[in-house]
Amino acid sequence: MLEHGGGLAGRDRAPGAAERFLSKAVAHREAGRLDKARRNIGRVLDIAPDNAGARYELGLLVSRAEGPTAAIPHFAAALKGSQSNPAHWLALIGALLESHRIAEAKALAERFRAAGLDTASAKAVAVLVDRAVAYGRACYDVQDFATSETYLDLAIALDDTHPDATFLAGAVAARTNRLQLAFDLMSIAIYRTPDRALYFAGLGALLTLMNNEDGARSALEKSLELDPDNAVGHSNMAGYFHRQSRYADAMRHADKAVELDPNCGGAHVNRGQILKSLGRLHEAIAAMDRAIAITPRDIDAHSNRLFSKLYAGDIPAEDYFADAKAFGLRFAEPLLRKRPFIRDRDPNRRLKIGFVSGDLCAHAVARFLEPFLEEFDRTQFETHAYMTRAAEDGLSLRLRNHFDQWSNISGLSDDAAANKIEADTIDILVDLSGHSALHRLLVFARKPAPIQVTWMGHPATTGLTAIDYRLTDTVQDGEEGDALHTETLWRLPRVSATYRLADDQPPARERPPCEDNGYITFGVLNRFEKVSDIALGVWSRILAAVPESRLFMVVGDADTPEVRQQIDERLSRAGIALDRLILQPRVTSGYFELYYNVDIALDPFPYNGGTTSCDTISMGVPLVTLRGLTAPERSGAVILSAVGLDELIATTQDAYVEMAVALATDCARLTEMRRGLRERMLASPLTDHARLANEVGKAFRAMWTRWAAGELCAQR
C-alpha cells in the first residue's frame, strides 16, 4: 500500500498543486520511475483523496506490481470520480477480464457502450476485445465451451461488429447444439468479412450437421477457393465426403489437412472415421488417439474410439469396458446433479417416459421403435420425445403421433436440455443412442430423471453410472455381461426389440440364385467396418470348401480405384481369391433387391449384424452366425433363435464353417429353408410388437416401483 509522509508543505497545497503532482506521476510512470510516481500520487491523494486521475494512475501501478485483481478497487474509484473518461471504464473492464470476473466485465461493457464512449477510444477497445477473443479461443480449443462463450459475449458487448468474436461465438453455438444460432452468427461474420476461408470452412461443417448437403459443399468449396492450404477447410470437406460414403475423396482431404496442420484434431477424427468405415480399425483407433492427444475433451473422438474397439475382432471386451468406464469417470461424473427428486411415488400412477435420440427419422432405429410405440400403453405411460437431430423428415412427422410431447433439443446445450427434461418431470429417461452419432450422453450425465435407461442404440455399456439400466434380453446378454457394465442389465424374456419390414420392401425371391447361376453366392451386406480380419479368414475357408462359390459384399465407394485397391489387398491377405469376389458399392435405392443376388448370408463377427440381419431373413435369405460371449457378438443368435433357426447358430469358428458349407452343398435343404422364411419371421417374437410393448411396460413399472421404494441404490 502507498504510505504518506508527515504532511505537505504550504506551497504544496497551493491551487493547481494536485494537477502538478499528477502530471509528474504520469511522467515518472511512463519513464519507468515507479517509486517516484507512487510518491507523487500520494501527494495528490493527500490533497484530494477522490481525485479520479490519481486513483487511475494508482491502479496502473498496483496492477503492474500486484496484478489486476488488486487494482480493481482503484480503477472503480477512478470511474466513480469521472465517468466521462473512457480510459477509466476500459481499465476497470480490463482488470475484471484479467481477473476472470466476466459477468461484471460484461455488465460494465454494456454500460460503457450505452454511454457512447467507445467511439472516442476505438484503439483501446480493439485491444481489449482482442484479448477477450483470445481467452475465448483458448477455452474453445480445450472444449470448455461454456467459459469460451462468456469471454466472447464480453467481446461482443464491447464491439458487436467484431467478425472473429461473432464467428467463434457461432462455433461455440454449433458445438453446444444451438445450430440455428450458430448459422446466424457465422452468416453475420461472413457478411462482414467475406474473404475469410476459415469462416466458410466452419459454415460448411455446420451445414453438414444440418443436413444441408448442397449448402455445405458450396461453403467448403468457397473455403478452399479462398485458401487452398486451409487445413480446417480440408478437414471439414473430408467430413462432408465421408457422410456421402465417398471415402477416397474424404481421405485425400483428411490427409491434406494433417499434412498442412498435424495438430488439427478434427482432421484426425475425420481420418479415424474414414478408416473405421474402410474396416481399418486399429488405424482408426490410432487416429482417434492422436485426436484425443491434441484435444483431450473431444467427446466425438472418444465415442468413435469406443465404437471402433467394439468392431475390432482382437480387442478384449474388458479393454472396451475399461475405456468406457474411464469415459464416464472423466466426462460424466463431474456433471452429476446430486439432489432429491420430488415425485409422487405411487407405484401405479401414469409415468412419464422420455426417449432421447437423433434417429427419430428415416433411420434403422425408427423401424424398431415405431411398432413398439404403436403398441405402448399410453394410458399407463405419457411419452415424450427429445429429438437430437436438427433436420426432421416425413417419418419424424409420423412418429410425432406416437408421443404426447415432442421436443427438438438439437439447439439446446447439454445443461439447457437437462433442465428442460427435469422441468418436464420425466420419471424414466431412455437413451436410444449409446455412443453412436448425435448421442447426448452428457445430458444423461446430469441425471435429469430419477431413472435412466439405455436401449437399442449400443450393444455395450455407456460407461455412465448415471444411467441405471441397460434394457436387453436373456439371449443377447448372458451372465458374463454383468461384470462389463456400469449399468444394471435388465433382461427381457425373449427379445429386446422388434422389427418392422420397410415400407418399400419388395417380395422375397422365390428361387435361390444358385439355381440360375450354377454356383453358390455367400453374401455380406453389413457395413464394412463390421467385417473383421478374423471373419474374413473364416470366410476364405468357406469359399475354399465350396468350389466355384462367390462372396458378394457391399462396400461404400468400392468402385473408386483407391478404395478398391485397399479392399483387394485386405481380402487377399485373408486368403480370399479376388476372382471369387463380387463387390457392390453402397446404394441409395434398390437396397433390398441386392438380396436377390445372395443364396446364404454370412454374419460378421465379433460384431454381428442387427438391422441388416433382420432384413436378410425378411428377404428370404438364411443367415449363418457365430455366437460369442458379449452382446455385440450375439445379435445374430437373438434373431435366428427367435425365428427357430438355432441350427444356424455356431459356437466355434469351425462349426461356423461347417454349417455354411453343409447348407451350401445341400440344395434341397437350402431351397426348403428359404421357402417361407419371411412368413416365419412375421410369426416370430421378432415382430410381436404388442408382446414387446407389454414386457417393456412391465420393466418400466418394476423399475419405478423399485425406485419409489428406495431400492434402486441397492441394485447398483
C-alpha positions in Angstrom: 0.0 0.0 0.0 1.0 3.6 -0.6 2.5 5.3 2.5 2.1 9.0 3.1 4.7 11.3 4.6 4.3 13.7 7.5 2.1 16.1 5.5 2.5 18.6 2.7 4.2 22.0 2.9 2.1 25.0 2.4 3.3 25.6 -1.1 2.2 22.1 -2.0 -1.4 23.0 -1.1 -1.5 25.9 -3.4 -4.1 25.9 -6.2 -3.1 23.6 -9.0 -0.7 21.6 -6.9 -2.7 18.3 -7.3 -2.6 18.7 -11.0 1.2 19.3 -11.0 1.9 16.2 -8.8 -0.4 14.1 -11.0 1.4 15.3 -14.1 4.8 14.4 -12.5 3.4 11.0 -11.5 2.4 10.2 -15.1 5.8 11.3 -16.4 7.6 9.2 -13.8 5.4 6.1 -14.6 6.0 6.5 -18.3 9.7 6.7 -17.7 9.7 3.7 -15.5 10.4 5.6 -12.3 7.7 3.8 -10.4 8.7 4.8 -6.8 8.7 8.5 -7.7 5.4 8.0 -9.5 3.9 6.5 -6.3 5.2 9.4 -4.1 3.6 11.9 -6.4 0.3 10.0 -6.5 0.4 10.0 -2.6 0.8 13.8 -2.6 -2.2 14.1 -4.9 -4.4 11.9 -2.7 -3.3 13.8 0.4 -4.7 16.9 -1.3 -7.7 15.4 -3.0 -8.5 11.8 -1.8 -11.1 11.3 -4.5 -9.0 12.6 -7.4 -10.1 10.3 -10.3 -6.8 10.7 -12.2 -4.7 9.8 -9.2 -6.9 6.7 -8.5 -6.5 5.6 -12.1 -2.7 6.1 -12.0 -2.5 4.2 -8.7 -4.5 1.4 -10.3 -2.0 1.2 -13.1 0.9 1.0 -10.7 -0.8 -1.6 -8.4 -1.7 -3.7 -11.4 1.9 -3.8 -12.5 3.2 -4.6 -9.1 0.5 -6.8 -7.6 -1.7 -7.9 -10.5 -5.0 -6.8 -12.0 -7.2 -8.1 -9.2 -5.5 -5.8 -6.6 -6.1 -2.8 -9.0 -9.8 -3.2 -9.3 -10.8 -1.1 -6.3 -8.6 1.8 -7.6 -10.0 1.6 -11.1 -13.5 1.5 -9.7 -12.8 4.6 -7.6 -11.4 6.4 -10.7 -14.5 5.5 -12.7 -16.8 6.7 -9.8 -14.9 10.0 -9.8 -15.0 10.6 -13.5 -17.4 8.6 -15.8 -16.6 10.7 -18.8 -13.1 9.4 -19.3 -13.1 6.2 -21.5 -9.7 5.1 -20.0 -11.3 4.7 -16.6 -14.0 2.4 -18.0 -11.6 0.3 -20.1 -9.1 0.0 -17.2 -11.8 -1.5 -14.9 -13.2 -3.7 -17.6 -9.7 -4.9 -18.5 -8.9 -5.7 -14.8 -12.1 -7.6 -14.4 -11.4 -9.5 -17.6 -7.9 -10.4 -16.4 -9.3 -11.4 -13.1 -11.8 -13.6 -15.0 -14.8 -11.8 -13.4 -16.5 -11.9 -16.8 -20.1 -11.2 -15.8 -19.1 -8.0 -14.1 -16.9 -7.0 -17.0 -19.8 -7.6 -19.5 -22.3 -5.6 -17.5 -19.8 -2.7 -17.3 -19.1 -3.0 -21.0 -22.7 -2.7 -21.9 -23.0 0.5 -19.8 -19.8 1.8 -21.5 -21.4 1.2 -24.9 -24.6 2.8 -23.9 -22.8 5.9 -22.7 -21.4 6.2 -26.3 -17.8 6.4 -25.2 -16.5 3.6 -27.3 -16.1 5.7 -30.5 -13.6 8.0 -28.7 -11.4 5.1 -27.7 -11.6 2.7 -30.6 -8.0 1.6 -30.5 -8.1 0.8 -26.8 -11.4 -1.0 -27.2 -9.9 -3.1 -30.0 -7.1 -4.2 -27.8 -9.5 -5.3 -25.1 -11.7 -7.1 -27.5 -8.8 -9.0 -29.0 -7.8 -10.0 -25.5 -11.3 -11.3 -24.7 -11.4 -13.2 -28.0 -8.0 -14.8 -27.3 -9.3 -16.0 -24.0 -12.4 -17.3 -25.7 -10.4 -19.1 -28.4 -8.1 -20.7 -25.8 -11.2 -22.1 -23.9 -12.7 -23.3 -27.1 -9.6 -25.2 -28.1 -9.8 -27.2 -24.8 -13.5 -27.8 -25.3 -14.6 -25.5 -22.4 -17.4 -24.1 -24.4 -19.4 -22.5 -21.6 -16.4 -20.4 -20.4 -15.4 -19.6 -24.0 -18.9 -18.2 -24.6 -18.6 -15.8 -21.6 -15.4 -14.3 -23.0 -17.0 -13.9 -26.4 -20.1 -12.4 -25.0 -17.9 -9.8 -23.4 -16.0 -9.2 -26.7 -19.3 -8.7 -28.5 -20.6 -6.4 -25.7 -17.7 -4.1 -26.4 -17.8 -4.5 -30.2 -20.8 -6.2 -31.8 -19.3 -5.9 -35.3 -16.1 -7.9 -34.4 -16.1 -10.7 -37.0 -13.8 -13.1 -35.2 -15.8 -12.8 -32.0 -19.0 -13.3 -33.9 -17.8 -16.3 -35.8 -16.2 -18.0 -32.8 -19.5 -17.5 -30.9 -21.2 -19.3 -33.8 -18.7 -22.1 -33.5 -19.4 -22.4 -29.8 -23.1 -22.5 -30.5 -22.6 -25.3 -33.0 -20.6 -27.3 -30.5 -23.4 -26.9 -28.0 -26.1 -27.9 -30.4 -27.7 -24.5 -31.0 -27.5 -24.9 -34.7 -29.8 -22.1 -35.9 -28.0 -19.6 -33.6 -24.7 -20.9 -35.0 -25.8 -20.4 -38.6 -27.0 -16.9 -37.9 -23.7 -15.9 -36.2 -21.5 -17.5 -38.8 -23.5 -15.8 -41.6 -23.1 -12.4 -39.9 -19.4 -13.0 -39.6 -19.2 -13.9 -43.3 -21.2 -10.9 -44.3 -18.8 -8.6 -42.5 -15.6 -10.4 -43.7 -16.4 -12.3 -46.9 -12.8 -13.3 -47.7 -12.0 -15.5 -44.6 -11.6 -19.1 -45.6 -12.0 -20.3 -42.0 -15.4 -18.8 -41.8 -16.6 -20.7 -44.8 -15.0 -23.9 -43.5 -16.9 -23.6 -40.3 -20.2 -22.8 -42.1 -19.7 -25.9 -44.3 -19.2 -28.1 -41.3 -22.3 -26.6 -39.7 -24.4 -27.1 -42.8 -23.2 -30.7 -42.9 -24.6 -31.2 -39.4 -27.9 -29.5 -40.5 -28.1 -32.0 -43.5 -27.9 -29.2 -46.0 -25.7 -31.0 -48.4 -25.7 -28.5 -51.2 -25.0 -25.6 -48.9 -22.3 -27.5 -47.1 -20.4 -28.3 -50.3 -20.8 -24.8 -51.6 -19.4 -23.3 -48.4 -16.5 -25.8 -48.2 -15.5 -25.3 -51.9 -15.5 -21.5 -51.3 -13.3 -22.0 -48.2 -10.7 -23.9 -50.3 -11.0 -21.5 -53.2 -10.1 -18.6 -50.8 -7.2 -20.6 -49.2 -6.2 -24.0 -50.8 -3.9 -24.5 -47.8 -6.6 -24.1 -45.2 -6.3 -27.3 -43.0 -9.7 -26.8 -41.4 -11.3 -26.5 -44.8 -9.8 -29.7 -45.9 -10.7 -31.4 -42.7 -14.4 -30.3 -42.9 -14.5 -31.3 -46.6 -13.3 -34.8 -45.5 -16.2 -35.0 -43.1 -18.6 -34.0 -45.8 -17.4 -36.6 -48.3 -17.4 -39.3 -45.5 -21.1 -38.7 -45.0 -21.5 -39.2 -48.7 -19.6 -42.6 -48.5 -17.0 -41.1 -50.9 -14.1 -42.5 -48.9 -11.4 -41.9 -51.4 -12.2 -38.2 -51.7 -12.7 -37.9 -48.0 -9.3 -39.5 -47.2 -7.5 -37.2 -49.7 -8.8 -34.2 -47.9 -8.2 -35.6 -44.4 -4.6 -36.5 -45.3 -4.1 -33.0 -46.8 -5.4 -31.4 -43.6 -3.0 -33.4 -41.4 -0.1 -32.6 -43.8 -0.9 -28.9 -43.5 -1.5 -28.9 -39.7 -0.5 -32.1 -37.8 -2.2 -30.6 -34.7 -5.6 -30.2 -36.4 -7.6 -32.5 -34.0 -10.7 -32.5 -36.2 -8.7 -33.9 -39.2 -7.5 -36.8 -37.1 -11.1 -37.5 -36.0 -12.3 -37.5 -39.7 -9.4 -39.7 -40.7 -10.4 -42.1 -37.9 -14.0 -42.1 -39.1 -12.9 -42.9 -42.7 -10.5 -45.6 -41.6 -13.3 -47.2 -39.5 -15.6 -47.2 -42.5 -12.9 -49.0 -44.5 -12.5 -51.6 -41.8 -9.0 -50.4 -40.9 -10.0 -50.4 -37.2 -6.6 -50.3 -35.5 -5.6 -47.4 -37.7 -8.9 -45.8 -36.9 -8.2 -46.2 -33.1 -4.7 -44.7 -33.6 -6.2 -41.7 -35.4 -8.7 -41.2 -32.6 -5.8 -41.5 -30.1 -4.0 -38.7 -31.9 -7.1 -36.5 -31.9 -7.5 -37.1 -28.2 -3.9 -36.2 -27.5 -4.5 -32.9 -29.3 -7.9 -32.1 -27.8 -8.4 -34.4 -24.8 -12.0 -33.3 -24.3 -13.3 -34.1 -27.8 -16.3 -36.3 -27.0 -16.8 -37.4 -30.6 -13.2 -38.7 -30.7 -13.7 -40.7 -27.5 -17.1 -42.2 -28.6 -15.8 -43.1 -32.1 -12.8 -44.8 -30.4 -15.1 -46.8 -28.3 -17.1 -47.9 -31.3 -14.0 -48.9 -33.2 -12.9 -51.1 -30.3 -16.3 -52.9 -30.4 -15.9 -53.6 -34.1 -12.3 -54.8 -33.9 -12.0 -58.6 -33.6 -9.0 -58.8 -31.4 -9.6 -56.3 -28.6 -10.9 -57.9 -25.4 -14.3 -56.9 -24.1 -12.6 -56.0 -20.8 -10.5 -53.4 -22.7 -13.6 -51.7 -24.1 -15.2 -51.8 -20.7 -12.2 -50.1 -19.0 -12.2 -47.3 -21.6 -16.0 -46.8 -21.4 -15.7 -46.6 -17.6 -12.9 -44.1 -17.9 -15.0 -42.0 -20.3 -17.8 -41.9 -17.6 -15.4 -41.0 -14.8 -13.8 -38.3 -16.8 -16.7 -36.6 -18.6 -19.9 -37.7 -16.8 -19.2 -38.0 -13.1 -18.3 -34.3 -12.6 -21.6 -33.3 -14.1 -23.8 -35.4 -11.9 -26.5 -33.4 -10.1 -27.0 -34.8 -6.6 -30.3 -33.7 -5.3 -33.6 -35.4 -4.4 -36.4 -35.8 -7.0 -39.8 -34.6 -5.9 -42.1 -37.2 -7.4 -45.4 -38.8 -6.5 -44.2 -42.3 -5.6 -47.5 -44.0 -6.2 -46.4 -47.3 -7.9 -49.5 -47.4 -10.1 -49.7 -43.8 -11.4 -49.2 -42.9 -15.0 -45.5 -42.5 -15.6 -43.7 -40.0 -17.9 -41.2 -41.8 -20.2 -38.8 -39.7 -22.2 -36.9 -41.0 -25.3 -33.7 -39.3 -26.4 -32.4 -40.0 -29.9 -31.1 -38.4 -33.1 -32.7 -41.2 -35.1 -36.4 -40.2 -34.8 -36.5 -40.0 -38.6 -35.8 -42.2 -41.6 -33.2 -44.3 -39.8 -32.9 -48.0 -38.9 -33.7 -47.3 -35.2 -37.1 -46.0 -36.2 -38.1 -49.3 -37.8 -37.7 -50.9 -34.3 -39.1 -48.0 -32.3 -42.2 -47.2 -34.3 -44.0 -50.5 -33.9 -43.2 -50.6 -30.2 -44.7 -47.1 -29.8 -47.8 -48.1 -31.6 -48.5 -50.8 -29.0 -47.2 -49.0 -25.9 -49.9 -48.4 -23.4 -50.3 -44.6 -23.3 -53.0 -44.8 -20.7 -50.2 -46.1 -18.4 -47.3 -44.1 -19.8 -47.1 -40.5 -21.0 -44.5 -40.4 -23.8 -42.1 -37.6 -24.5 -39.7 -37.4 -27.5 -36.4 -35.5 -27.3 -35.0 -35.3 -30.8 -31.3 -34.5 -31.1 -31.1 -34.1 -34.9 -31.8 -30.6 -36.3 -33.3 -31.9 -39.5 -36.6 -33.8 -39.3 -38.3 -35.6 -42.1 -41.6 -37.2 -43.1 -41.0 -40.2 -40.7 -40.4 -37.7 -37.9 -43.8 -36.3 -38.6 -45.3 -39.7 -38.5 -43.5 -40.6 -35.2 -44.9 -37.4 -33.6 -48.3 -39.1 -33.4 -46.9 -41.7 -31.0 -45.7 -39.1 -28.4 -47.7 -37.0 -26.1 -45.0 -34.3 -26.4 -42.2 -33.8 -28.9 -39.2 -31.5 -28.4 -36.3 -31.0 -30.7 -33.3 -30.4 -28.4 -30.7 -30.2 -31.1 -30.5 -26.4 -30.5 -30.0 -26.8 -26.7 -26.8 -27.1 -24.7 -26.5 -30.1 -22.5 -27.3 -28.0 -19.5 -30.3 -26.5 -21.1 -31.6 -29.9 -22.4 -31.2 -31.4 -18.9 -33.0 -28.5 -17.4 -35.9 -28.9 -19.8 -36.2 -32.7 -19.2 -36.1 -32.1 -15.4 -38.8 -29.3 -15.8 -40.9 -31.8 -17.8 -40.7 -34.1 -14.6 -39.7 -37.1 -16.6 -39.8 -40.3 -14.5 -37.8 -42.6 -16.8 -35.4 -41.2 -19.4 -34.4 -43.6 -22.2 -31.2 -43.2 -24.3 -31.6 -44.8 -27.8 -28.0 -44.0 -29.0 -25.3 -45.0 -26.6 -22.0 -43.8 -28.2 -23.4 -43.6 -31.7 -23.9 -40.4 -33.7 -25.8 -37.5 -32.2 -25.8 -39.0 -28.8 -26.5 -36.8 -25.8 -24.9 -38.8 -23.1 -23.7 -35.7 -21.2 -27.4 -34.8 -20.8 -27.8 -38.2 -19.1 -24.7 -37.5 -17.1 -26.5 -34.6 -15.4 -29.2 -37.1 -14.2 -32.3 -35.1 -15.1 -34.6 -38.0 -14.4 -34.7 -40.3 -11.3 -34.4 -43.5 -13.5 -32.3 -43.6 -16.7 -32.1 -46.5 -19.2 -30.1 -47.1 -22.3 -31.8 -49.2 -25.0 -31.4 -50.3 -28.7 -28.6 -48.0 -30.0 -25.5 -49.5 -28.5 -24.9 -53.2 -27.5 -22.5 -52.4 -24.7 -22.1 -50.3 -21.6 -22.1 -46.5 -22.0 -19.7 -46.2 -19.0 -22.1 -43.8 -17.2 -23.1 -44.6 -13.7 -25.8 -42.0 -14.1 -27.6 -44.5 -16.4 -29.2 -47.1 -14.1 -30.1 -49.9 -16.5 -29.4 -51.3 -19.9 -32.5 -52.9 -21.4 -31.6 -56.2 -23.1 -32.7 -59.8 -23.2 -31.6 -63.2 -22.0 -30.1 -64.3 -25.3 -28.3 -61.0 -26.1 -26.6 -60.8 -22.7 -25.6 -63.8 -20.7 -24.4 -63.6 -17.1 -20.9 -62.8 -18.4 -22.1 -59.4 -19.4 -22.9 -58.2 -15.9 -19.3 -57.5 -15.0 -18.8 -55.5 -18.2 -21.4 -52.8 -17.4 -21.6 -49.8 -15.2 -25.4 -50.1 -15.7 -27.5 -52.9 -14.3 -28.7 -55.3 -17.0 -32.4 -55.6 -17.2 -33.2 -58.7 -19.3 -36.5 -59.2 -21.1 -37.6 -62.8 -21.6 -37.4 -63.2 -25.4 -36.2 -60.2 -27.5 -35.5 -56.6 -26.5 -36.5 -55.1 -29.8 -38.9 -56.0 -32.6 -38.6 -55.4 -36.3 -40.9 -54.0 -38.9 -40.4 -54.5 -42.7 -39.6 -51.4 -44.6 -42.5 -49.6 -46.3 -40.9 -50.2 -49.7 -39.7 -53.7 -49.1 -40.2 -55.9 -52.2 -41.2 -59.6 -52.0 -38.5 -62.2 -51.3 -37.1 -64.1 -54.2 -38.8 -67.4 -54.7 -35.9 -69.4 -56.1 -32.3 -69.3 -54.7 -30.0 -67.6 -57.2 -27.7 -70.6 -57.4 -30.4 -72.3 -59.5 -29.8 -69.7 -62.2 -26.1 -69.0 -61.6 -24.8 -72.6 -61.2 -22.8 -71.6 -58.1 -23.5 -70.6 -54.5 -23.2 -66.9 -53.6 -22.5 -66.1 -50.0 -23.4 -62.5 -49.1 -22.3 -59.9 -46.6 -24.4 -56.7 -46.8 -23.3 -55.2 -43.5 -21.2 -52.1 -43.2 -17.6 -52.9 -44.0 -16.4 -51.6 -40.6 -18.1 -54.7 -39.0 -16.0 -57.1 -41.2 -13.1 -58.1 -39.0 -10.0 -59.8 -40.3 -10.8 -62.8 -38.2 -14.2 -63.1 -40.0 -12.5 -62.7 -43.4 -10.2 -65.6 -42.6 -13.1 -67.8 -41.7 -15.0 -66.8 -44.9 -12.0 -67.7 -47.0 -12.2 -71.3 -45.6 -15.8 -71.5 -46.6 -15.1 -70.4 -50.1 -12.3 -72.9 -50.4 -14.6 -75.7 -49.2 -17.4 -74.8 -51.7 -16.0 -74.9 -55.2 -17.0 -72.1 -57.6 -18.7 -70.2 -54.8 -18.7 -66.4 -54.7 -18.6 -63.8 -52.0 -21.0 -60.8 -52.6 -20.0 -57.8 -50.4 -21.3 -54.2 -50.1 -18.6 -51.7 -49.6 -19.0 -47.9 -49.8 -17.0 -46.3 -52.7 -15.9 -49.7 -53.9 -15.9 -48.5 -57.5 -13.1 -46.0 -56.7 -9.6 -47.3 -57.6 -8.0 -46.3 -54.3 -10.7 -47.9 -52.2 -10.9 -51.0 -54.4 -7.1 -51.5 -54.1 -7.3 -51.3 -50.3 -10.2 -53.8 -50.2 -8.4 -56.2 -52.6 -5.2 -56.1 -50.5 -7.0 -56.8 -47.3 -9.1 -59.6 -48.7 -6.1 -61.2 -50.4 -4.2 -61.2 -47.1 -7.2 -63.1 -45.6 -6.8 -65.7 -48.3 -9.9 -64.8 -50.4 -9.3 -65.2 -54.1 -10.3 -61.9 -55.8 -11.8 -63.7 -58.8 -14.4 -65.1 -56.3 -15.3 -61.7 -55.1 -18.3 -59.6 -56.2 -18.1 -56.1 -54.8 -21.1 -53.8 -54.8 -20.9 -50.1 -53.8 -23.5 -48.9 -51.3 -26.7 -47.8 -52.9 -29.3 -45.1 -52.0 -32.1 -47.0 -53.7 -32.7 -50.7 -54.6 -31.0 -51.9 -51.4 -33.5 -54.8 -50.8 -33.1 -56.0 -54.4 -29.4 -56.7 -53.6 -30.6 -59.7 -51.6 -31.7 -61.3 -54.8 -28.0 -62.0 -55.5 -27.4 -63.9 -52.3 -28.1 -67.6 -51.5 -26.7 -67.7 -48.0 -25.7 -64.7 -45.8 -22.7 -64.7 -43.5 -23.0 -62.8 -40.3 -19.8 -60.8 -39.4 -18.2 -61.3 -36.1 -17.4 -60.4 -33.4 -19.8 -57.5 -34.0 -22.9 -59.1 -35.6 -25.4 -57.5 -37.9 -28.6 -56.1 -36.4 -31.0 -54.4 -38.8 -29.2 -56.0 -41.7 -29.7 -59.5 -40.3 -33.4 -58.8 -39.9 -33.5 -57.5 -43.4 -31.7 -60.7 -44.6 -34.2 -63.0 -43.0 -37.2 -61.0 -44.2 -35.8 -61.1 -47.7 -35.8 -65.0 -47.6 -32.1 -65.4 -47.2 -30.8 -67.8 -44.4 -28.0 -66.5 -42.2 -25.2 -68.3 -40.5 -23.9 -66.7 -37.3 -21.2 -67.2 -34.7 -22.4 -66.8 -31.1 -19.9 -65.2 -28.8 -19.9 -64.2 -25.1 -20.9 -60.5 -25.3 -23.8 -58.6 -26.7 -22.2 -57.4 -29.9 -21.4 -61.0 -30.9 -24.9 -62.4 -30.0 -27.3 -60.3 -32.1 -27.3 -63.0 -34.8 -28.2 -65.6 -32.2 -31.1 -63.5 -31.0 -32.6 -63.2 -34.4 -32.1 -66.9 -35.5 -33.3 -68.2 -32.2 -36.4 -66.0 -32.4 -37.3 -67.5 -35.9 -36.5 -71.1 -34.9 -33.2 -71.4 -36.8 -30.9 -72.5 -34.0 -29.3 -74.9 -36.4 -27.5 -72.0 -38.0 -26.0 -70.7 -34.7 -22.4 -71.8 -34.3 -20.4 -71.5 -31.1 -16.9 -72.1 -32.7 -15.3 -70.9 -35.9 -15.0 -74.5 -37.1 -18.7 -75.1 -36.5 -19.5 -71.8 -38.4 -17.6 -73.1 -41.4 -19.2 -76.5 -41.3 -22.7 -75.0 -41.1 -22.2 -72.7 -44.0 -20.6 -75.5 -46.2 -23.3 -78.0 -45.2 -26.1 -75.7 -46.2 -24.4 -74.6 -49.4 -23.9 -78.2 -50.6 -27.4 -79.3 -49.8 -29.6 -77.6 -52.5 -32.8 -79.2 -51.3 -32.3 -78.1 -47.7 -31.3 -74.6 -48.8 -34.4 -74.3 -51.1 -36.7 -75.6 -48.3 -35.1 -73.3 -45.7 -35.6 -70.2 -47.9 -39.2 -71.0 -48.7 -41.5 -69.1 -46.4 -38.7 -67.5 -44.4 -40.3 -64.1 -44.3 -43.6 -65.6 -43.1 -41.6 -67.4 -40.4 -40.2 -64.1 -39.2 -43.6 -62.4 -39.3 -44.9 -65.2 -37.0 -42.0 -64.9 -34.6 -41.3 -62.8 -31.4 -39.2 -60.5 -33.7 -42.5 -59.0 -35.0 -44.7 -59.4 -31.9 -44.8 -55.7 -31.1 -47.6 -56.0 -28.7 -45.8 -58.5 -26.6 -42.6 -56.4 -26.5 -44.5 -53.2 -25.6 -46.2 -55.1 -22.7 -42.8 -56.5 -21.5 -41.1 -53.1 -21.7 -44.0 -51.5 -19.9 -43.7 -54.1 -17.1 -40.0 -53.4 -16.9 -40.5 -49.7 -16.6 -43.2 -50.2 -14.0 -40.9 -52.5 -12.0 -38.0 -50.0 -12.3 -40.3 -47.3 -11.0 -41.6 -49.5 -8.1 -38.0 -50.2 -7.0 -37.1 -46.5 -7.1 -40.3 -45.4 -5.3 -39.5 -47.9 -2.6 -35.9 -46.6 -2.3 -34.4 -49.8 -3.7 -32.6 -48.5 -6.7 -29.3 -47.9 -5.0 -29.3 -51.5 -3.7 -29.4 -52.7 -7.3 -26.3 -50.8 -8.4 
